[in-house]
Amino acid sequence: MSNEDMRTTRCGAPTWMLLIIPLIPLVFVLDGLLIFTSLAPLMKRTKLTTNFSSFMSNYNFTRFFVQYVAESVPQVILQTFIFYSLKKEGLIYFRAANAIYGSLAVTAVNVVKFSWKLWKASDHGKG
């Protein structure tokens, strides 16, 4: 498929991007509303608050999964590849290696944290 076949706007951006741009503020709003899941037990139980709390809880776990798959795991793979490529070529110095070790350690802890949260979420759903 060539670029001429794809629908584009006047500025050259694909048309589907115009649909995503208005949704970006919604992500910030939903992330801000995640505090509701912590405050929900303090509020009066109605069908609306229960449904909204359930929606926000599901959004939170979906966000964890997307962050795990699209950010943390690829970051570990990319950092490891870059580190070993530089090390093999002899282009890495002691201080740079320590910085990369630290970065990899933090990213690995992040992957473990998200793995644990996803495992607990799936285990919680079985009950």
Secondary structure, DSSP 8 states (H G I E B T S, - for coil): --TTTS-B-TTS-BHHHHHHGGGHHHHHHHHHHTHHHHHGGGS---HHHHHHHHHHHHHHHHHHHHHIIIIIHHHHHHHHHHHHHHHHHT---HHHHHHHHHHHHHHHHHHHHHHHHHHHHHHHHH-
